[in-house]
């Protein structure tokens, strides 16, 4: 079983959903984000999503875009992000790591080389925001060979018939983009989720993570119960950004994010 | 399906005009690289566009607006004084600057707004660089009473004030985008986001032959009227095909519009002129084909200005309409198969051509097409007097007089 399968199976036994916090690699610098990454499992992260900085993150809101630009300014490259995962794996061999990013840096790195190197570094899954099912043949075979899950995104606009199409070969888990807007700008209601999840479960047996627009402990709890996991991104990055001085980390940075994460974790476990 | 495997089943099987394939690809370029949220919208658009194409009523309606509202056909003008001054090939201008709103942009906008109306959309979002596409979009929204939001880079808002004011007068909301360098790339992002956030009632009216399939194909089809008219007008004026066609390229819609009907006429050289900015090797350029490499941005695979890690670089050009780090995917393909040539012209060369055109022909061209003219000025003198060049004068330069004055050290 993959790390992702093992983790979801264990949580199912516990009878709760997963909390998936997000951090942008190298935001605001390599050391701070690695420190945060290493501390996240103890603070309640069940899986961790690492954003790979890209100059033009077209599906992300201003909060994540600003984080990506800080990461790039701090020297983030795809290679460095893989190095960060390798460093994380020295102390944690169990928490699944999913990279989320855009296609062009992967394309530039080389799809086959990337999949191989990512799996070697200890990455479990990848989410490529601007690679829909129709274009996924670019990475599919390489990812399969390397043992990486390509996490499939589905949206409120994805029709029932299309759900079956895009989820046919899906692996790992399914990421439900719960609003049609950009990250961190809006949120789906419990009623929206109650309506959407059965539709998705008709088409797949994989766990369903709910993301985009989840910021409060209450929302995380709701999403992790109706779905199988809640992804919290912009809210954590906003907290991190509020602790920075002139774009640099301060001694408040890591503790502030971890404290918020603990609050989210408590709600998910309650 | 636009591509077929059997040469017997399609008259276009051996044509360069049959692309894209059913994945929206021109060779390796093009495609549909967008978030899942937008995919169903692209399918919906594709279906609506195919239905419109197949409906004679749509063509009739479009022809009506093109003739009586846009003012087509646009003239083909023999630029006699410029020809004499250059002392070589005969230079003709395709006068797209005479269209309503002052550029070729309205050809595409008129087509797409009729598609949007067929789809029952009530709100239009669009990106704009120089503001020409924004003005054209705001214009048809005024005409049809549709809500209109135009995304424009903050830098461009500053350097294209007259067009911003025009859009306001036309009732459009102009949203300045401060992100990045505040140019067309940033405006494109925000427009895609604005579309993604309001998918049910909103139509994204793309202004150039780029973006996810079917936009590059659809915009090209609507702009192809330029080349179709040139072919007829040239037959009438000279009784033959031109030797060279020159057009400036940002995203590449005016160039694709004039090139496409000539793709299968092998004797016609097609030259796209990219903005070299301060020079192709200055690091301050917008020449995506000359100085970029293939990658994925804004929904398509195409030549992009990017660093070795795949991060997109900022483009630079004196012309806001050319200030974009990518190019339409069909141009990338035409470059790779060698059917079209792509060259660079600097800010300074464009400024010089701008003045020459104004002085010799009494036509103030947009800075965009001044780039094309600058290349015509390089090659015409090397050609025989019985040879013919057609330049696509894609827009008028009234919007650029402030920029030009600034660069010439004149205070207005």
Interface residues (C-beta under 8 A of the other chain):
Chain A: X54 X55 X56 X58 X59 X61 X62 X65 X72 X77 X78 X79 X102 X103 X104 X105 X106 X107 X108 X109 X129 X130 X131 X132 X133 X134 X135 X152 X153 X154 X155 X156 X157 X158 X159 X162 X166 X177 X180 X181 X182 X185 X186
Chain B: X23 X31 X32 X33 X34 X35 X36 X37 X38 X39 X40 X41 X179 X180 X185 X189 X192 X193 X196 X197 X198 X199 X295 X296 X297 X298 X299 X304 X306 X308 X309 X310 X311 X312
